[in-house]
Amino acid sequence: MSTLTWIVASALAMSAIAWVGLLAAALKEAQLKALLLPLVAFAAGSLLGGALLHLLPEAVAASGPGLGTFLPALGGFALFFLMEQFLSWHHAHSVEADVKQPVTYLILLADGLHNFIGGLAIGASFMVSTEVGVITWIAAAAHEVPQELGDFGILIRGGWGKIPALVANFISAATIVPGALLAYYLSADFDITFLLSFAAGNFLYIAASDLIPEVKHDRQLSNNLIHFGAFVSGVCLILVTRAVFHT
C-alpha cells in the first residue's frame, strides 16, 4: 500500500475504536469497572513504551540527540498540560463520573482536539516508515479503548442517550483523520520528524498524569498486582512489536 493509504486506513481504524462504547452499553456497570482499570494500566504501559522505546529513539535517529529533538517532546507534554488546565479536560476512565450535560460538550471538544493532535503524530510516523507508523498506532490504540469506554460512561451519566453518545464519540474521534492528512501534506514542504518527539511528549503526559494515577491507589494487593501486570504487558507489547519489525 502507498503511504497515504496507510495513513488514511490507520486513521479510520482509530476512529472506529469509538464504537467500543457498544461494549460498555452491553456490560453491567460492575463488569465494566472491573475491565476498565486493567485496560488503563495496559494503556499506560503501551504509551510509556511507545514514547521511550519507540518514538524518542526514532526521533534521535532522524534528527540527532540535540535540543531540536527534545524540545518538541517537552512542548508536547506542556500542550496537554495546558489543555487540561484551561479546558477542564481530563482523560477520566470511570463509569461513575457524575457530570452535568453542558460539561460533556466541553469534554467532546477537548477530545476532538486531542484526537486531531494524535492524527498529526500518526501521519508523521507513517511518513518516516510503515514500521514506525504501525508501532505508533498500536500504542495509541491501546489508550483509545479505555478512553472511549470512559468517555461513553461520562456521556451517559451526563444525560446522553446511548445512540447519541456513540455518534458524538465517533465524531470526536474522527478528527484524527484531518490531523493525519495534514501531517501527510505538510511533509511535502516541511520536515515533520519533530512531530515524533512531540507525540512522545503527548504519550508521556497522558500515561504519567492521567492513566497511572487512576490505578496506583487500589487498596487490594491482588488488584495492584493485576494492574502492574497489565502495565508491564503494555510495555512488552511495544518491545515485541519493535522486535518483529526489526528482524
C-alpha positions in Angstrom: 0.0 0.0 0.0 1.1 3.6 -0.5 2.0 5.8 2.4 -1.2 7.8 2.0 -3.3 4.6 2.0 -1.6 3.5 5.2 -2.3 6.9 6.8 -6.0 7.0 5.8 -6.6 3.4 6.8 -4.9 3.7 10.2 -6.8 7.0 11.0 -10.2 5.5 10.0 -9.4 2.4 12.1 -8.5 4.5 15.1 -11.8 6.5 14.7 -13.7 3.2 14.6 -12.5 2.4 18.1 -15.0 4.9 19.4 -17.7 2.2 18.7 -16.2 0.2 21.6 -18.9 2.1 23.5 -21.2 -0.7 22.4 -19.3 -2.9 24.8 -20.0 -0.5 27.6 -23.7 -0.5 26.7 -23.8 -4.3 26.8 -22.0 -4.8 30.2 -23.2 -4.1 33.6 -21.6 -1.2 35.4 -19.7 -3.5 37.8 -18.4 -5.6 34.9 -17.2 -2.5 33.0 -15.5 -1.1 36.1 -13.6 -4.4 36.6 -12.5 -4.4 33.0 -11.6 -0.7 32.7 -8.8 -0.3 35.2 -6.6 -3.2 33.9 -7.1 -1.6 30.4 -6.0 1.7 31.7 -2.9 0.2 33.2 -2.2 -1.6 29.9 -2.6 1.6 28.0 -0.2 3.4 30.4 2.5 0.8 29.7 1.9 1.0 26.0 2.1 4.8 25.9 5.3 4.9 28.0 6.8 2.1 25.9 5.8 3.9 22.8 7.3 7.2 23.9 10.6 6.0 25.5 11.3 2.8 23.4 10.0 3.8 20.1 9.2 7.5 19.3 12.1 9.2 21.0 14.7 6.7 19.7 13.3 7.2 16.2 13.4 11.0 16.6 17.0 10.8 17.8 17.9 8.6 14.9 16.3 11.1 12.5 17.5 14.4 14.0 20.2 13.6 16.5 20.2 13.9 20.3 20.0 17.7 20.4 17.5 20.3 21.7 15.7 20.1 18.3 14.7 16.6 19.3 13.8 17.0 23.0 12.3 20.5 23.0 9.3 19.3 20.9 8.8 16.4 23.4 8.7 19.0 26.2 6.3 21.0 24.0 4.0 18.0 23.5 4.0 17.4 27.2 3.3 21.1 28.0 0.5 21.4 25.5 -1.5 18.6 27.0 -0.9 20.1 30.5 -2.2 23.4 29.1 -5.3 21.7 27.7 -6.1 20.0 31.0 -5.6 23.3 32.9 -7.7 25.6 30.7 -10.2 23.3 29.0 -11.0 21.4 32.2 -10.2 18.3 30.1 -9.1 15.1 31.8 -8.9 11.5 30.5 -11.3 10.2 33.0 -11.7 6.4 32.8 -14.5 6.0 35.3 -18.0 4.7 34.7 -19.1 6.6 37.8 -18.2 10.2 36.9 -21.1 12.4 37.8 -21.1 15.3 35.3 -23.7 17.7 34.0 -24.6 17.7 30.3 -23.0 21.1 29.4 -19.7 19.7 30.7 -19.9 16.8 28.3 -19.8 19.1 25.3 -16.5 20.5 26.6 -15.2 17.0 27.1 -16.1 16.1 23.5 -14.5 19.4 22.2 -11.2 18.7 24.1 -11.2 15.1 23.0 -11.6 16.2 19.4 -8.6 18.4 19.7 -6.6 15.6 21.4 -7.5 13.2 18.5 -6.6 15.8 15.9 -3.1 16.0 17.5 -3.0 12.3 17.6 -3.7 12.3 13.9 -0.7 14.5 13.3 1.5 12.1 15.2 0.3 9.0 13.3 0.6 10.8 10.0 4.1 11.9 10.8 5.1 8.4 11.9 4.0 6.8 8.7 6.0 9.4 6.8 9.1 8.1 8.5 8.3 4.5 7.7 5.4 2.0 7.7 7.0 0.2 10.7 7.2 3.4 12.8 3.6 4.2 11.9 2.3 0.8 12.8 4.0 0.8 16.2 2.8 4.3 17.0 -0.7 3.3 16.0 -0.6 0.3 18.3 0.5 2.4 21.3 -2.2 5.0 20.6 -4.9 2.4 20.0 -4.2 0.7 23.4 -5.0 4.0 25.0 -8.1 4.7 22.9 -10.0 1.7 24.1 -10.2 2.6 27.8 -10.6 6.3 26.9 -13.6 5.7 24.7 -15.2 3.4 27.2 -14.7 6.1 29.9 -16.0 8.9 27.6 -19.1 6.8 26.8 -19.8 6.3 30.5 -19.3 10.0 31.2 -21.7 11.0 28.4 -24.4 8.5 29.7 -24.1 9.8 33.2 -24.3 13.4 31.8 -27.7 12.7 30.4 -27.0 11.4 26.9 -28.8 8.5 25.3 -26.8 5.6 24.2 -27.0 6.1 20.4 -26.3 9.9 20.6 -23.4 9.2 22.9 -21.9 6.7 20.5 -22.3 9.0 17.5 -20.9 12.0 19.4 -17.9 9.9 20.5 -17.3 8.8 16.9 -17.4 12.4 15.6 -15.0 13.5 18.2 -12.7 10.5 17.4 -12.9 11.2 13.6 -10.9 14.4 14.0 -7.9 12.1 13.8 -8.4 11.8 10.1 -7.8 15.5 9.1 -4.9 15.6 11.6 -3.2 12.6 9.8 -3.9 14.1 6.4 -2.5 17.5 7.4 0.8 15.8 8.5 1.0 14.0 5.2 0.5 17.1 3.1 2.8 19.3 5.3 5.6 16.7 4.8 5.8 17.7 1.2 7.2 21.2 2.1 8.4 20.8 5.7 10.5 18.4 7.8 7.9 17.0 10.2 10.1 14.5 12.1 9.8 16.8 15.1 6.3 15.5 15.4 7.7 12.2 16.6 9.2 13.9 19.7 6.0 16.0 20.1 3.9 12.8 20.1 6.3 11.2 22.7 5.6 14.2 24.9 1.9 13.7 24.5 2.2 10.0 25.3 4.3 10.7 28.4 1.8 13.2 29.8 -1.2 11.0 29.2 0.4 8.0 30.8 2.0 9.8 33.8 -0.7 12.4 34.6 -3.9 10.7 33.5 -3.6 7.0 33.5 -1.2 5.9 36.2 -2.8 8.0 38.9 -6.1 6.1 38.3 -4.6 2.7 39.0 -2.0 3.2 41.7 -4.1 3.6 44.8 -6.2 0.4 44.9 -6.3 -1.0 48.4 -6.4 -4.6 47.3 -3.0 -6.3 46.7 -4.5 -8.6 44.1 -5.8 -5.7 42.1 -2.5 -3.9 42.3 -0.7 -6.9 41.0 -3.2 -7.2 38.2 -2.7 -3.6 37.3 1.1 -3.8 37.4 1.0 -7.0 35.3 -1.2 -5.2 32.7 1.2 -2.2 32.8 4.2 -4.5 32.1 2.2 -6.2 29.3 1.7 -2.9 27.6 5.4 -2.2 27.7 6.1 -5.7 26.4 3.7 -5.2 23.5 5.8 -2.3 22.2 9.0 -4.3 22.7 7.6 -7.3 20.9 6.2 -5.2 18.0 9.6 -3.5 17.6 11.4 -6.8 17.6 9.0 -8.2 14.9 9.5 -5.2 12.6 13.3 -5.1 13.1 14.0 -8.7 12.3 
